[in-house]
Amino acid sequence: MSEQQLFKVTIDNITINVAPGTSILHAARSIGGDVAPPAMCFYSKLQGSGGKCRTCLVEVSKGSEKDPRPMPKLVASCRTTVMDGMEVKNITSSKVKEARAGVVEFLLINHPLDCPICDQAGECHLQDLGYEHGKAGTRYEFQRRTFHKHDIGPYIQLHMTRCILCYRCIYTADQLTNKREHGVLSRGDHSEIATYIEKALDNDFIGNVIDVCPVGALTDKTFRFKNRVWFTKPVDAHRDCPTCAGKVQLWMRGDEVFRVTARKDEWGEVKDTADGKTGWICNECRFEKKNVNDWVIEGPSVISRHSVIAQGHYLGLKKPEETIVKVMDGQKPRFFMDIHDVSEVNRPNIDLSLIEGPATSDTFNGKQKD
């Protein structure tokens, strides 16, 4: 059998060989770094995704060896396959930079400025996109569109005001669950993600729509307003689960498990398991296993040092030893007053990770059960 002929492609002056049928985006990702265009709607694990957000636009300055003419317009790299001898410009093209800044401005037209209270802050792809390619101000003068929050199931809340209509959650429900209960309603600037007559999303794997959402439109109700992601420590863990692979990422603070998510790669997509399958996780692992004893902890997750989540991440999983005891020759310090006996604000017997819903003042003033 003859070997498959590879195509030679040059992206930002870096030449590589890829298989025929490879998209420009995948070719750029094989190089890595800033050469890879950003993508808000494309998801390699979901068939049919891509071609909607236009953030991955690139300039093809040479079509191929047989036809060296440049493409007249910028193309979506996630939907354009490579040709032998193709030359592509991403970060080396002024046209791409200008167009990408315009796309980011368009995505932020209706997006609310609620990053300080959004649970997605710190791991939001739109935040990264706006910081790297956006502008300081906006030219939009009209009122932004707003929607009411919806509980679309016992564990998921939809903030349609934050949605950028990337369609990832729809593809996930279509391809991962037996029956899809939500989709895009209306058209044009009235388009919105919604369920038909307020139906609930209750499939065993529906929680994965939270992982694929690039913004804070779909949030985990068991984690909302309980902690900031950069205050937690992500660790890899696993358990014997009869429904899914059981390989997850625990977001811990001390001994408390605040959140459980699927493991993700450097592009923010769910990692594949050892047997080559996509590492989707079930609702039981995601929402109901919030005790550290439910898991076998493997070690700290690999986090990019440029991420805000990386702060204090590699300090180890063990709590620091009490040095006062060592200084006092083994004698424990004497406490003349316990602040928890005096203060009515602090209640150390409450585990935030175990309460239902977000942590509010009612959690601490005695109106809510421990």
Summary of the structure (lengths in Angstrom):
residues: 370
radius of gyration: 23.8
end to end distance: 67.9
largest distance: 85.0
contacts: 1016
relative contact order: 0.10
helix: 25%
strand: 18%
